[in-house]
Amino acid sequence: MKEASLKPRSLLIVFCFLANSALAAPASAPATYVLDNTEVRDIHAQGLNRDYQVYVALPDSYRQGSKRYPVLFVVDANYSFAIVRNIAQRLNKHAGMEEVVVVGLSYANGDGGVYSRRRDYTPTTPRKHDYRSDMPGRQPAFGEAKAYGQFVSGEVFPFIAQHYRVNMQRKVFIGHSYGSLLGLQFLLSEPRTFEHYILGSPSLWYDAGVMFDREQAYAASHKDLPASVFFGIGGLEKLAPGKKRSRSEEDADMLADLREFDGKLKSRKFPGLKTRLRVFEDEDHASVFPFVLTHGLRAYLTSVK
């Protein structure tokens, strides 16, 4: 009887031990969501002596033939790459648009996103500024757009052309905000770097409107600007009532700035320049990028159906 009375208690002890062991055992980590047909490549920028990554999205038909695809180069890839890849794919599947290869350009390895984009995407060091660095112990850096642009055209382009079936005669630049400043750097220095530019909400207030000076200088020394440009901006990206417009970040009217800049380009009557400006009335700086992207792609890519 004594042995029989102990059995339920023994089973209970064993059960509790097993239960506690299961709770103590580390659970397997949730699986990471991965975008289909995407790759990450490391690339060292020789001239800059920095390391970057390129994110590459391949179209569904890529493995099935020998076709060479239009290639979209998008900056600020840490947030924009997935957006561009998914919208381009959706436009192909549901609107009959051409398939493309998407190349996302990352921030520099080891740098904060704000630090990296301020340095790599801006054309100058602001004459007046009180910016703080997002990286402790490092002063904010600016004005390396020319050098970074040379890295893109001189090192990234050959790398992509070597490893992927892309049509390097159909390159598209995609940028927003500071990223569009980089696009304007290409446009006003080496416009043939890309066959089409999609520039959303460019920060034309930057450095007291230095890009207006660059445009004027270009027009004074060139008779043509061979480029296709789609400008897009949110209708809410304007100066608040009661404030006086200026070429400063705090008092900039980004909508008025872009209309003025596009108007200046059109007034030059460059025979090889094609520009279009689209205002998305109910969108602001944070929300407008997918709209600019969609309409900018439609302005260049053709329907295949």
Backbone as CSV, one residue per row, in Angstrom:
resi,resn,N_x,N_y,N_z,CA_x,CA_y,CA_z,C_x,C_y,C_z
1,MET,0.821,-1.201,0.000,0.000,0.000,0.000,0.860,1.258,0.000
2,LYS,1.957,1.207,0.730,2.812,2.384,0.794,3.389,2.703,-0.580
3,GLU,3.835,1.622,-1.317,4.403,1.843,-2.643,3.368,2.408,-3.569
4,ALA,2.141,1.859,-3.509,1.077,2.340,-4.369,0.740,3.791,-4.082
5,SER,0.792,4.208,-2.842,0.430,5.584,-2.493,1.472,6.587,-2.978
6,LEU,2.691,6.100,-3.215,3.750,7.020,-3.660,3.737,7.245,-5.176
7,LYS,3.117,6.355,-5.945,3.188,6.465,-7.402,2.612,7.763,-7.943
8,PRO,1.412,8.193,-7.510,0.892,9.462,-8.036,1.819,10.632,-7.739
9,ARG,2.377,10.651,-6.531,3.292,11.740,-6.182,4.554,11.700,-7.049
10,SER,5.071,10.508,-7.325,6.266,10.380,-8.149,6.007,10.861,-9.563
11,LEU,4.838,10.485,-10.112,4.494,10.946,-11.445,4.365,12.463,-11.495
12,LEU,3.816,13.034,-10.421,3.660,14.488,-10.365,5.007,15.177,-10.377
13,ILE,5.978,14.604,-9.613,7.310,15.202,-9.560,7.974,15.150,-10.935
14,VAL,7.846,13.970,-11.586,8.431,13.832,-12.910,7.804,14.809,-13.887
15,PHE,6.468,14.952,-13.845,5.758,15.873,-14.739,6.220,17.311,-14.532
16,CYS,6.338,17.716,-13.272,6.770,19.092,-12.981,8.191,19.331,-13.457
17,PHE,9.046,18.308,-13.305,10.429,18.437,-13.748,10.498,18.645,-15.267
18,LEU,9.707,17.815,-15.989,9.710,17.929,-17.442,9.132,19.263,-17.896
19,ALA,8.073,19.706,-17.213,7.460,20.975,-17.582,8.418,22.128,-17.356
20,ASN,9.103,22.105,-16.202,10.051,23.182,-15.916,11.226,23.157,-16.887
21,SER,11.658,21.957,-17.293,12.745,21.845,-18.258,12.343,22.435,-19.597
22,ALA,11.079,22.185,-20.011,10.597,22.726,-21.280,10.544,24.241,-21.249
23,LEU,10.110,24.785,-20.083,10.049,26.239,-19.965,11.439,26.850,-19.966
24,ALA,12.399,26.128,-19.366,13.745,26.672,-19.266,14.504,26.570,-20.584
25,ALA,14.129,25.622,-21.438,14.836,25.453,-22.710,14.591,26.658,-23.611
26,PRO,15.613,27.159,-24.243,15.435,28.324,-25.126,14.564,27.979,-26.326
27,ALA,13.582,28.825,-26.576,12.724,28.623,-27.742,13.483,29.011,-28.998
28,SER,13.195,28.337,-30.097,13.847,28.695,-31.338,13.399,30.088,-31.769
29,ALA,14.323,30.871,-32.331,14.017,32.245,-32.742,13.033,32.230,-33.905
30,PRO,12.124,33.201,-33.949,11.212,33.289,-35.103,11.994,33.453,-36.397
31,ALA,11.470,32.890,-37.455,12.135,32.993,-38.744,12.112,34.437,-39.246
32,THR,13.149,34.839,-39.940,13.225,36.168,-40.541,12.487,36.180,-41.865
33,TYR,11.713,37.233,-42.115,11.038,37.371,-43.406,12.046,37.829,-44.444
34,VAL,12.120,37.124,-45.547,13.083,37.422,-46.604,12.340,37.707,-47.895
35,LEU,12.725,38.781,-48.570,12.130,39.101,-49.863,12.650,38.129,-50.918
36,ASP,11.746,37.546,-51.680,12.134,36.596,-52.714,13.031,37.257,-53.763
37,ASN,13.935,36.472,-54.306,14.796,36.903,-55.427,15.583,38.170,-55.114
38,THR,16.088,38.246,-53.890,16.923,39.388,-53.516,18.288,38.900,-53.032
39,GLU,19.291,39.746,-53.196,20.656,39.433,-52.781,21.285,40.655,-52.131
40,VAL,22.262,40.414,-51.277,23.037,41.487,-50.658,24.500,41.274,-51.019
41,ARG,25.131,42.311,-51.542,26.536,42.244,-51.944,27.338,43.311,-51.201
42,ASP,28.525,42.959,-50.787,29.441,43.906,-50.160,30.305,44.554,-51.233
43,ILE,30.556,45.848,-51.065,31.410,46.553,-52.021,32.241,47.594,-51.275
44,HIS,33.508,47.618,-51.551,34.409,48.582,-50.935,34.598,49.760,-51.882
45,ALA,34.336,50.951,-51.387,34.524,52.165,-52.183,35.990,52.558,-52.117
46,GLN,36.708,52.321,-53.213,38.158,52.549,-53.208,38.494,54.019,-52.960
47,GLY,37.831,54.905,-53.682,38.153,56.311,-53.549,37.758,56.904,-52.207
48,LEU,36.706,56.367,-51.617,36.206,56.877,-50.335,36.802,56.131,-49.149
49,ASN,37.368,54.950,-49.403,37.887,54.070,-48.354,36.811,53.763,-47.314
50,ARG,35.625,53.438,-47.827,34.519,53.024,-46.958,33.868,51.788,-47.556
51,ASP,33.157,51.053,-46.713,32.454,49.859,-47.164,30.951,50.122,-47.203
52,TYR,30.330,49.619,-48.246,28.887,49.745,-48.430,28.328,48.373,-48.803
53,GLN,27.027,48.306,-48.913,26.359,47.137,-49.458,25.428,47.584,-50.577
54,VAL,25.227,46.695,-51.519,24.181,46.906,-52.512,23.159,45.792,-52.342
55,TYR,21.894,46.177,-52.336,20.795,45.224,-52.252,20.227,45.083,-53.670
56,VAL,20.081,43.872,-54.130,19.663,43.632,-55.510,18.397,42.794,-55.525
57,ALA,17.373,43.271,-56.234,16.126,42.524,-56.429,16.017,42.145,-57.893
58,LEU,15.849,40.864,-58.145,15.758,40.346,-59.508,14.302,40.064,-59.872
59,PRO,13.922,40.297,-61.114,12.544,40.014,-61.527,12.275,38.514,-61.577
60,ASP,11.003,38.159,-61.565,10.622,36.744,-61.534,11.155,35.966,-62.727
61,SER,11.272,36.604,-63.885,11.681,35.897,-65.098,13.194,35.838,-65.273
62,TYR,13.954,36.352,-64.306,15.397,36.516,-64.490,16.103,35.198,-64.795
63,ARG,15.703,34.114,-64.130,16.394,32.825,-64.293,15.965,32.092,-65.560
64,GLN,15.057,32.660,-66.325,14.445,31.909,-67.415,14.997,32.227,-68.801
65,GLY,15.899,33.156,-68.924,16.378,33.508,-70.255,17.634,34.334,-70.207
66,SER,17.848,35.124,-71.243,19.061,35.928,-71.364,18.761,37.416,-71.488
67,LYS,17.540,37.802,-71.209,17.133,39.198,-71.341,17.940,40.089,-70.404
68,ARG,18.205,41.317,-70.861,18.819,42.339,-70.016,17.743,43.357,-69.635
69,TYR,17.700,43.697,-68.371,16.594,44.462,-67.820,16.992,45.908,-67.521
70,PRO,16.023,46.846,-67.611,16.270,48.185,-67.073,16.663,48.070,-65.603
71,VAL,17.485,48.994,-65.126,17.981,48.875,-63.759,17.699,50.164,-62.992
72,LEU,17.083,50.024,-61.839,16.734,51.147,-60.981,17.746,51.235,-59.846
73,PHE,18.394,52.375,-59.711,19.324,52.609,-58.608,18.635,53.531,-57.601
74,VAL,18.457,53.048,-56.380,17.741,53.828,-55.372,18.634,54.038,-54.153
75,VAL,18.756,55.289,-53.724,19.530,55.620,-52.530,18.631,55.525,-51.302
76,ASP,19.235,55.742,-50.111,18.500,55.546,-48.849,17.880,54.149,-48.812
77,ALA,18.645,53.156,-49.281,18.077,51.821,-49.487,17.600,51.165,-48.210
78,ASN,18.108,51.595,-47.055,17.698,50.962,-45.809,16.195,51.049,-45.590
79,TYR,15.557,52.076,-46.140,14.090,52.126,-46.069,13.436,52.015,-47.442
80,SER,14.125,52.440,-48.489,13.458,52.564,-49.788,13.540,51.322,-50.661
81,PHE,14.513,50.464,-50.436,14.713,49.326,-51.329,13.481,48.430,-51.413
82,ALA,12.946,48.047,-50.270,11.782,47.156,-50.279,10.575,47.828,-50.927
83,ILE,10.424,49.132,-50.707,9.309,49.867,-51.317,9.432,49.838,-52.835
84,VAL,10.621,50.161,-53.334,10.824,50.206,-54.782,10.662,48.813,-55.380
85,ARG,11.257,47.828,-54.751,11.141,46.453,-55.255,9.694,46.021,-55.329
86,ASN,8.920,46.260,-54.287,7.538,45.773,-54.232,6.625,46.533,-55.191
87,ILE,6.794,47.856,-55.282,5.953,48.629,-56.196,6.288,48.298,-57.644
88,ALA,7.581,48.172,-57.966,7.963,47.813,-59.333,7.403,46.443,-59.704
89,GLN,7.457,45.505,-58.771,6.919,44.170,-59.021,5.412,44.208,-59.208
90,ARG,4.733,44.979,-58.397,3.274,45.072,-58.500,2.847,45.735,-59.810
91,LEU,3.573,46.774,-60.222,3.255,47.436,-61.486,3.448,46.491,-62.667
92,ASN,4.409,45.598,-62.546,4.588,44.610,-63.600,3.445,43.597,-63.620
93,LYS,3.122,43.057,-62.461,2.141,41.975,-62.404,0.713,42.445,-62.658
94,HIS,0.395,43.657,-62.228,-1.000,44.093,-62.285,-1.243,45.266,-63.226
95,ALA,-0.179,45.884,-63.752,-0.359,46.996,-64.681,0.433,46.807,-65.962
96,GLY,1.082,45.654,-66.116,1.759,45.345,-67.362,3.044,46.099,-67.617
97,MET,3.638,46.683,-66.581,4.862,47.446,-66.781,6.064,46.507,-66.912
98,GLU,7.112,46.978,-67.580,8.314,46.182,-67.761,8.880,45.689,-66.431
99,GLU,9.506,44.506,-66.485,10.257,44.032,-65.334,11.590,44.778,-65.247
100,VAL,12.095,44.894,-64.036,13.328,45.633,-63.813,14.185,44.910,-62.784
101,VAL,15.453,45.260,-62.763,16.340,44.928,-61.660,16.436,46.163,-60.771
102,VAL,16.314,45.973,-59.468,16.400,47.088,-58.511,17.699,46.956,-57.729
103,VAL,18.460,48.044,-57.679,19.709,48.080,-56.923,19.583,49.140,-55.833
104,GLY,19.632,48.715,-54.590,19.561,49.640,-53.466,20.955,49.959,-52.951
105,LEU,21.230,51.230,-52.728,22.533,51.687,-52.250,22.431,51.991,-50.761
106,SER,23.150,51.221,-49.965,23.048,51.319,-48.511,23.809,52.528,-47.976
107,TYR,23.615,52.787,-46.688,24.481,53.721,-45.979,25.832,53.028,-45.739
108,ALA,26.845,53.808,-45.434,28.171,53.241,-45.202,28.148,52.346,-43.974
109,ASN,28.835,51.215,-44.069,28.905,50.291,-42.941,29.506,50.994,-41.727
110,GLY,28.848,50.851,-40.587,29.339,51.444,-39.355,28.892,52.868,-39.114
111,ASP,28.275,53.503,-40.099,27.787,54.875,-39.945,26.297,54.879,-39.646
112,GLY,25.862,55.846,-38.857,24.439,56.064,-38.694,23.835,56.554,-39.994
113,GLY,22.551,56.274,-40.180,21.908,56.671,-41.424,21.939,58.163,-41.664
114,VAL,21.663,58.951,-40.630,21.680,60.409,-40.778,23.082,60.882,-41.125
115,TYR,24.068,60.350,-40.422,25.452,60.758,-40.670,25.863,60.441,-42.101
116,SER,25.560,59.217,-42.543,25.991,58.761,-43.858,25.342,59.568,-44.973
117,ARG,24.034,59.803,-44.874,23.343,60.487,-45.967,23.674,61.980,-45.996
118,ARG,23.871,62.586,-44.845,24.290,63.989,-44.844,25.617,64.161,-45.576
119,ARG,26.520,63.248,-45.328,27.848,63.348,-45.944,27.805,63.000,-47.432
120,ASP,27.162,61.887,-47.772,27.252,61.344,-49.129,26.308,61.996,-50.125
121,TYR,25.207,62.555,-49.667,24.189,63.046,-50.600,24.197,64.555,-50.781
122,THR,24.929,65.287,-49.954,24.877,66.750,-50.028,26.037,67.304,-50.849
123,PRO,25.798,68.393,-51.590,26.824,68.916,-52.509,27.874,69.797,-51.860
124,THR,27.578,70.346,-50.692,28.479,71.300,-50.052,28.374,71.156,-48.537
125,THR,29.315,71.779,-47.846,29.168,71.981,-46.405,28.393,73.267,-46.205
126,PRO,27.263,73.236,-45.487,26.449,74.450,-45.351,27.261,75.608,-44.791
127,ARG,27.065,76.780,-45.387,27.781,77.956,-44.928,27.384,78.351,-43.516
128,LYS,26.140,78.100,-43.168,25.660,78.333,-41.802,24.866,77.104,-41.366
129,HIS,25.243,76.531,-40.232,24.467,75.401,-39.734,24.782,75.157,-38.264
130,ASP,23.841,74.513,-37.594,24.054,74.093,-36.216,23.675,72.623,-36.047
131,TYR,23.928,71.820,-37.077,23.591,70.408,-37.036,24.431,69.686,-35.980
132,ARG,23.804,68.713,-35.351,24.510,67.839,-34.422,24.655,66.455,-35.041
133,SER,25.736,65.801,-34.700,25.987,64.474,-35.242,25.145,63.436,-34.518
134,ASP,24.687,62.430,-35.265,23.982,61.318,-34.637,24.962,60.224,-34.224
135,MET,26.250,60.484,-34.357,27.279,59.527,-33.976,28.188,60.155,-32.924
136,PRO,28.084,59.716,-31.671,28.892,60.302,-30.592,30.379,60.271,-30.910
137,GLY,31.019,61.404,-30.661,32.459,61.486,-30.872,32.870,61.845,-32.282
138,ARG,31.903,62.018,-33.182,32.234,62.381,-34.566,31.462,63.633,-34.948
139,GLN,32.156,64.590,-35.511,31.511,65.793,-35.988,30.686,65.471,-37.237
140,PRO,29.552,66.162,-37.442,28.776,65.904,-38.662,29.594,66.227,-39.902
141,ALA,29.381,65.449,-40.941,30.126,65.630,-42.187,29.152,65.910,-43.322
142,PHE,29.598,66.728,-44.278,28.740,67.140,-45.393,29.570,67.217,-46.671
143,GLY,28.867,67.378,-47.788,29.478,67.866,-49.005,30.270,66.886,-49.835
144,GLU,30.024,65.578,-49.692,30.787,64.607,-50.468,29.979,63.989,-51.605
145,ALA,28.949,64.683,-52.064,28.108,64.131,-53.134,28.906,63.884,-54.408
146,LYS,29.829,64.762,-54.749,30.621,64.558,-55.966,31.443,63.282,-55.865
147,ALA,32.130,63.099,-54.735,32.963,61.910,-54.552,32.107,60.650,-54.481
148,TYR,30.985,60.740,-53.794,30.099,59.578,-53.706,29.513,59.255,-55.079
149,GLY,29.176,60.272,-55.847,28.677,60.052,-57.197,29.694,59.350,-58.069
150,GLN,30.984,59.687,-57.895,32.034,59.014,-58.648,32.142,57.549,-58.241
151,PHE,31.909,57.253,-56.964,31.864,55.864,-56.513,30.726,55.111,-57.189
152,VAL,29.559,55.738,-57.277,28.414,55.080,-57.899,28.680,54.784,-59.365
153,SER,29.101,55.799,-60.105,29.297,55.609,-61.545,30.559,54.819,-61.870
154,GLY,31.610,54.999,-61.071,32.886,54.383,-61.389,33.106,53.007,-60.804
155,GLU,32.369,52.671,-59.721,32.584,51.387,-59.062,31.312,50.540,-58.975
156,VAL,30.198,51.153,-58.597,28.961,50.378,-58.501,28.472,49.955,-59.883
157,PHE,28.490,50.873,-60.848,28.019,50.529,-62.195,28.774,49.322,-62.776
158,PRO,30.103,49.342,-62.786,30.807,48.169,-63.326,30.520,46.892,-62.544
159,PHE,30.378,47.006,-61.238,30.083,45.833,-60.408,28.741,45.215,-60.799
160,ILE,27.724,46.057,-60.940,26.395,45.560,-61.309,26.403,45.008,-62.726
161,ALA,27.075,45.689,-63.639,27.139,45.226,-65.025,27.855,43.886,-65.134
162,GLN,28.831,43.650,-64.283,29.587,42.404,-64.317,28.787,41.226,-63.769
163,HIS,27.984,41.469,-62.733,27.344,40.368,-62.026,25.893,40.122,-62.418
164,TYR,25.267,41.063,-63.135,23.843,40.913,-63.420,23.547,41.274,-64.877
165,ARG,22.484,40.665,-65.407,22.049,40.967,-66.768,21.174,42.214,-66.733
166,VAL,21.805,43.342,-66.852,21.093,44.610,-66.840,21.429,45.379,-68.108
167,ASN,20.512,46.226,-68.508,20.731,47.113,-69.650,21.261,48.436,-69.117
168,MET,22.554,48.620,-69.197,23.164,49.815,-68.633,22.906,51.059,-69.473
169,GLN,22.162,50.909,-70.558,21.696,52.067,-71.327,20.312,52.507,-70.878
170,ARG,19.794,51.845,-69.843,18.474,52.205,-69.311,18.538,52.236,-67.782
171,LYS,19.314,53.160,-67.275,19.509,53.308,-65.832,18.600,54.407,-65.302
172,VAL,17.977,54.140,-64.164,17.072,55.098,-63.536,17.598,55.424,-62.143
173,PHE,17.678,56.708,-61.822,18.039,57.150,-60.464,16.770,57.478,-59.695
174,ILE,16.691,57.005,-58.447,15.528,57.277,-57.602,16.011,57.833,-56.274
175,GLY,15.538,59.038,-55.924,15.923,59.643,-54.660,14.799,60.472,-54.080
176,HIS,14.907,60.741,-52.799,13.913,61.562,-52.104,14.632,62.425,-51.082
177,SER,14.236,63.693,-50.987,14.778,64.621,-50.003,16.280,64.832,-50.242
178,TYR,17.146,64.492,-49.286,18.585,64.588,-49.521,18.995,63.689,-50.686
179,GLY,18.329,62.549,-50.833,18.625,61.676,-51.961,18.412,62.373,-53.288
180,SER,17.424,63.268,-53.350,17.205,64.033,-54.581,18.277,65.094,-54.789
181,LEU,18.884,65.586,-53.715,20.037,66.481,-53.878,21.154,65.755,-54.608
182,LEU,21.377,64.493,-54.231,22.374,63.705,-54.944,21.991,63.557,-56.411
183,GLY,20.714,63.326,-56.678,20.262,63.243,-58.063,20.526,64.521,-58.821
184,LEU,20.315,65.661,-58.191,20.595,66.947,-58.844,22.092,67.150,-59.057
185,GLN,22.913,66.594,-58.147,24.354,66.637,-58.342,24.725,65.949,-59.653
186,PHE,24.172,64.764,-59.893,24.398,64.076,-61.168,23.849,64.908,-62.326
187,LEU,22.628,65.392,-62.165,21.941,66.087,-63.249,22.702,67.315,-63.717
188,LEU,23.282,68.066,-62.785,23.929,69.328,-63.125,25.444,69.216,-63.283
189,SER,25.945,67.986,-63.256,27.376,67.786,-63.509,27.591,66.778,-64.626
190,GLU,26.964,65.611,-64.524,27.078,64.569,-65.544,25.687,64.026,-65.841
191,PRO,24.847,64.786,-66.543,23.441,64.405,-66.694,23.228,63.060,-67.379
192,ARG,24.165,62.636,-68.211,24.000,61.362,-68.925,24.341,60.154,-68.044
193,THR,24.670,60.382,-66.780,24.943,59.260,-65.876,23.754,58.312,-65.821
194,PHE,22.545,58.880,-65.839,21.315,58.089,-65.841,20.453,58.524,-67.016
195,GLU,19.643,57.584,-67.483,18.729,57.893,-68.579,17.428,58.506,-68.074
196,HIS,17.121,58.334,-66.795,15.886,58.891,-66.223,16.128,59.156,-64.746
197,TYR,15.587,60.286,-64.266,15.710,60.661,-62.865,14.322,60.771,-62.249
198,ILE,14.131,60.136,-61.095,12.903,60.283,-60.319,13.305,60.969,-59.019
199,LEU,12.932,62.231,-58.876,13.408,63.066,-57.774,12.224,63.547,-56.958
200,GLY,12.097,63.019,-55.761,10.995,63.388,-54.888,11.419,64.395,-53.834
201,SER,10.653,65.454,-53.694,10.817,66.438,-52.615,12.271,66.831,-52.371
202,PRO,12.971,67.315,-53.403,14.376,67.675,-53.197,14.524,68.804,-52.183
203,SER,15.556,68.712,-51.375,15.802,69.701,-50.314,16.505,70.921,-50.902
204,LEU,15.781,71.667,-51.716,16.366,72.794,-52.436,16.728,73.961,-51.520
205,TRP,16.261,73.926,-50.286,16.639,74.940,-49.318,18.082,74.761,-48.847
206,TYR,18.656,73.582,-49.095,19.944,73.216,-48.508,21.025,74.239,-48.855
207,ASP,21.797,74.598,-47.857,22.914,75.549,-47.992,22.466,76.809,-48.724
208,ALA,21.394,77.400,-48.210,20.874,78.668,-48.737,20.521,78.591,-50.217
209,GLY,20.065,77.400,-50.655,19.636,77.247,-52.037,20.777,77.080,-53.023
210,VAL,21.814,76.338,-52.620,22.993,76.219,-53.464,22.684,75.589,-54.817
211,MET,21.655,74.740,-54.896,21.345,74.110,-56.180,20.753,75.095,-57.191
212,PHE,20.149,76.169,-56.729,19.730,77.225,-57.651,20.967,77.888,-58.277
213,ASP,22.009,78.072,-57.458,23.259,78.627,-57.985,23.888,77.668,-58.993
214,ARG,23.843,76.370,-58.685,24.421,75.374,-59.583,23.667,75.347,-60.919
215,GLU,22.362,75.449,-60.857,21.559,75.445,-62.086,21.889,76.657,-62.940
216,GLN,22.022,77.796,-62.324,22.336,79.021,-63.061,23.722,78.913,-63.698
217,ALA,24.673,78.372,-62.961,26.024,78.213,-63.495,26.040,77.223,-64.664
218,TYR,25.260,76.153,-64.550,25.194,75.181,-65.642,24.616,75.842,-66.890
219,ALA,23.523,76.574,-66.720,22.871,77.214,-67.871,23.787,78.227,-68.540
220,ALA,24.652,78.864,-67.769,25.550,79.872,-68.332,26.651,79.256,-69.181
221,SER,26.922,77.963,-68.986,28.049,77.345,-69.690,27.656,76.162,-70.567
222,HIS,26.371,75.888,-70.681,25.915,74.760,-71.497,24.717,75.166,-72.351
223,LYS,24.649,74.574,-73.526,23.525,74.827,-74.411,22.472,73.727,-74.360
224,ASP,22.775,72.635,-73.672,21.819,71.550,-73.571,21.986,70.843,-72.236
225,LEU,20.915,70.211,-71.800,20.931,69.364,-70.604,20.178,68.088,-70.988
226,PRO,20.893,67.086,-71.496,20.228,65.885,-72.002,19.782,64.969,-70.878
227,ALA,18.522,65.080,-70.480,18.034,64.288,-69.352,16.519,64.198,-69.370
228,SER,16.031,63.123,-68.787,14.606,62.926,-68.538,14.404,62.936,-67.028
229,VAL,13.553,63.851,-66.538,13.409,64.053,-65.093,11.936,64.074,-64.711
230,PHE,11.605,63.291,-63.688,10.271,63.355,-63.095,10.428,63.898,-61.685
231,PHE,9.859,65.084,-61.440,9.827,65.673,-60.109,8.474,65.381,-59.458
232,GLY,8.498,65.015,-58.181,7.258,64.836,-57.442,7.388,65.396,-56.042
233,ILE,6.268,65.870,-55.495,6.278,66.473,-54.164,4.874,66.462,-53.588
234,GLY,4.797,66.489,-52.271,3.500,66.537,-51.613,2.943,67.945,-51.582
235,GLY,1.640,68.067,-51.783,0.999,69.375,-51.732,1.056,70.027,-50.362
236,LEU,1.322,69.233,-49.320,1.414,69.771,-47.962,2.827,70.216,-47.600
237,GLU,3.765,70.070,-48.521,5.147,70.465,-48.238,5.351,71.955,-48.528
238,LYS,4.580,72.750,-47.864,4.639,74.191,-48.081,4.759,74.916,-46.751
239,LEU,5.046,76.188,-46.839,5.291,76.981,-45.641,3.994,77.213,-44.882
240,ALA,4.081,77.124,-43.570,2.905,77.355,-42.734,2.452,78.807,-42.852
241,PRO,1.150,79.051,-42.746,0.644,80.423,-42.838,1.309,81.336,-41.808
242,GLY,1.607,82.542,-42.223,2.194,83.518,-41.322,3.708,83.515,-41.281
243,LYS,4.340,82.518,-41.910,5.800,82.467,-41.915,6.331,83.048,-43.223
244,LYS,7.510,83.627,-43.164,8.125,84.228,-44.336,9.076,83.233,-44.981
245,ARG,8.886,83.003,-46.257,9.688,82.024,-46.977,11.148,82.456,-47.064
246,SER,12.038,81.496,-46.885,13.467,81.758,-47.047,14.144,80.470,-47.488
247,ARG,15.414,80.570,-47.818,16.195,79.390,-48.188,16.837,78.787,-46.943
248,SER,16.008,78.469,-45.971,16.487,77.803,-44.767,15.552,76.643,-44.473
249,GLU,16.061,75.639,-43.770,15.250,74.463,-43.485,14.006,74.826,-42.687
250,GLU,14.146,75.765,-41.746,13.036,76.111,-40.864,11.934,76.871,-41.603
251,ASP,12.302,77.692,-42.577,11.329,78.547,-43.265,11.249,78.249,-44.758
252,ALA,11.554,77.022,-45.126,11.520,76.662,-46.545,10.092,76.318,-46.964
253,ASP,9.757,76.728,-48.152,8.526,76.279,-48.801,8.982,75.329,-49.901
254,MET,9.014,74.039,-49.595,9.585,73.074,-50.516,8.789,72.979,-51.811
255,LEU,7.489,73.156,-51.710,6.644,73.120,-52.906,6.957,74.310,-53.808
256,ALA,7.013,75.499,-53.239,7.338,76.689,-54.039,8.751,76.598,-54.608
257,ASP,9.687,76.067,-53.807,11.061,75.916,-54.289,11.121,75.010,-55.517
258,LEU,10.417,73.889,-55.468,10.489,72.952,-56.581,9.819,73.528,-57.820
259,ARG,8.693,74.212,-57.642,8.052,74.850,-58.794,8.978,75.896,-59.417
260,GLU,9.675,76.650,-58.573,10.610,77.653,-59.085,11.763,76.986,-59.822
261,PHE,12.316,75.928,-59.251,13.453,75.246,-59.862,13.058,74.618,-61.198
262,ASP,11.927,73.926,-61.230,11.452,73.321,-62.469,11.169,74.396,-63.519
263,GLY,10.614,75.527,-63.079,10.358,76.631,-64.002,11.630,77.177,-64.611
264,LYS,12.693,77.287,-63.806,13.972,77.758,-64.330,14.526,76.792,-65.378
265,LEU,14.446,75.487,-65.085,14.922,74.511,-66.065,14.156,74.623,-67.374
266,LYS,12.839,74.734,-67.286,12.023,74.838,-68.496,12.318,76.117,-69.269
267,SER,12.623,77.185,-68.552,12.873,78.466,-69.213,14.152,78.456,-70.047
268,ARG,15.059,77.519,-69.771,16.326,77.476,-70.511,16.131,76.942,-71.933
269,LYS,15.026,76.264,-72.176,14.734,75.699,-73.496,15.828,74.732,-73.958
270,PHE,16.379,73.969,-73.025,17.351,72.956,-73.404,16.685,71.941,-74.319
271,PRO,17.209,71.695,-75.520,16.520,70.804,-76.457,16.444,69.356,-75.986
272,GLY,17.425,68.902,-75.198,17.440,67.503,-74.783,16.832,67.238,-73.430
273,LEU,16.245,68.261,-72.806,15.702,68.106,-71.454,14.199,67.880,-71.484
274,LYS,13.774,66.865,-70.775,12.355,66.594,-70.599,12.077,66.516,-69.107
275,THR,11.256,67.432,-68.601,10.912,67.407,-67.178,9.401,67.388,-67.001
276,ARG,8.994,66.786,-65.918,7.589,66.800,-65.538,7.515,66.956,-64.023
277,LEU,6.621,67.801,-63.565,6.422,68.023,-62.134,5.011,67.609,-61.758
278,ARG,4.899,66.754,-60.750,3.592,66.301,-60.276,3.474,66.609,-58.790
279,VAL,2.390,67.283,-58.408,2.112,67.603,-57.012,1.008,66.676,-56.521
280,PHE,1.260,65.980,-55.428,0.287,65.067,-54.829,-0.340,65.778,-53.640
281,GLU,-1.538,66.281,-53.864,-2.112,67.325,-53.032,-2.225,66.987,-51.551
282,ASP,-2.619,65.785,-51.192,-2.885,65.472,-49.789,-1.719,64.782,-49.091
283,GLU,-0.539,64.827,-49.701,0.603,64.122,-49.133,1.627,65.103,-48.569
284,ASP,2.380,64.615,-47.580,3.438,65.426,-46.984,4.793,64.770,-47.245
285,HIS,5.830,65.293,-46.616,7.189,64.829,-46.887,7.367,63.355,-46.528
286,ALA,6.671,62.909,-45.494,6.829,61.534,-45.036,6.045,60.534,-45.867
287,SER,4.958,60.969,-46.481,4.038,60.024,-47.130,4.135,59.991,-48.646
288,VAL,4.827,60.918,-49.260,4.689,61.115,-50.708,5.548,60.160,-51.545
289,PHE,6.587,59.583,-50.974,7.541,58.826,-51.775,6.917,57.728,-52.645
290,PRO,6.022,56.881,-52.136,5.451,55.841,-53.010,4.696,56.406,-54.209
291,PHE,4.070,57.561,-54.050,3.356,58.193,-55.160,4.337,58.704,-56.215
292,VAL,5.389,59.368,-55.747,6.415,59.867,-56.675,7.029,58.702,-57.439
293,LEU,7.341,57.637,-56.723,7.945,56.469,-57.351,7.044,55.874,-58.427
294,THR,5.790,55.637,-58.095,4.863,55.004,-59.039,4.727,55.824,-60.314
295,HIS,4.495,57.112,-60.173,4.294,57.954,-61.356,5.609,58.201,-62.087
296,GLY,6.707,58.243,-61.348,8.002,58.404,-61.990,8.392,57.200,-62.830
297,LEU,8.053,56.009,-62.350,8.320,54.806,-63.140,7.443,54.778,-64.386
298,ARG,6.198,55.149,-64.237,5.289,55.153,-65.384,5.721,56.164,-66.448
299,ALA,6.442,57.192,-66.032,6.895,58.197,-66.994,8.052,57.686,-67.841
300,TYR,8.628,56.541,-67.470,9.788,56.028,-68.203,9.605,54.602,-68.706
301,LEU,9.156,53.719,-67.854,9.009,52.321,-68.241,7.771,52.140,-69.099
302,THR,7.843,51.207,-70.022,6.741,50.994,-70.950,5.892,49.810,-70.542
303,SER,4.712,49.736,-71.109,3.827,48.600,-70.887,4.193,47.486,-71.845
304,VAL,4.158,46.259,-71.356,4.507,45.123,-72.208,3.280,44.301,-72.576
305,LYS,2.105,44.757,-72.193,0.885,44.007,-72.500,0.014,44.798,-73.464
